[in-house]
């Protein structure tokens, strides 16, 4: 995860934590068990999808970086060979 997105992640997980606490409160009171189960499943599903998307984005950025920098060393070697010899 990137540092600029850290604030977004903190807010995202705080909201998730509050939803899970609310689900626990509903379960302890003994009513609306299906609502609390649904809340837990939704939070876990959203977290899974979000983290999965971030991992895919990171992998694609890494692949793009490798593609863009694969010829960097080769260009330096050819420039050295192209210099006129005295």
N, C-alpha and C positions, 0 to 999 in steps of 0.2 A: 504494500500500500504506500501511496505517496504521502509525504508530509503535508502538502496543502489540503488533502482530503481527510486529514486526521480529525478535524472539527466535525465533519459530516459523519464520520464513523462513530465518534463519541456520542453524538446526538442519536444516531441510529440505534446504538446498543443501549443507551439510556431509555429510549422509548420501548425497546424490546423488554428490558428489565421491568419497567413499570407495567407493561401488559402481562408479563408472567406473574408479577406480584398480585395484580388484580385477579388473574385466573386462580391463584392460590387462595385468595380471600373468598372467591365464590365457591371454591371447593370446600373450604373449611366450614363455611356456613351451611353446606349441605344442599344447596339449591342451585339450579342451573349448571349441573355438572357437564352437560353437553356443550354449553357455551364456553366453559373454562377449557374443556378438551379441545374445542375448535380454536380457541385463542392460542393455545400452546402449539397446536399443529400449524397454524398460520404463521406464527413467529418463527418456528423451526424451519418451515418451508421457505420463508422469505430470506432468512439468514443463509440457508444452504444455497439458494439461487444467487444471492448477492455475492457470497464468497466465491462460488463457482465462476461467475462472470468476471470477478476481479482476477482470479487465477488465469482465466483464458486471455484476458486483456494483457496481463503481465507477460504471458508466454508469447503473444503476438508482438508485443513491443520488443521483447528480447530477440525474436526471430528477425524482425525488421532491422534492429540494430546490428545483428550479425550480418545480415545481407548488405547493409550500407557500409560496413567497415571491413568486409572481407578482402577488398583489394587495396587497403591502405598500405600494408607492408610491401605489396608487389610494386606499387607505384614508386615507393621510395627506392627500391632496388634498381628499377629501370632508369630513374633519374640519375642515379650514381653512374650507371653504365653509359649513359648518353653524353656524359661530359667529354669535351675534347681532351685528347691526351697530348701533353707537351713533350 
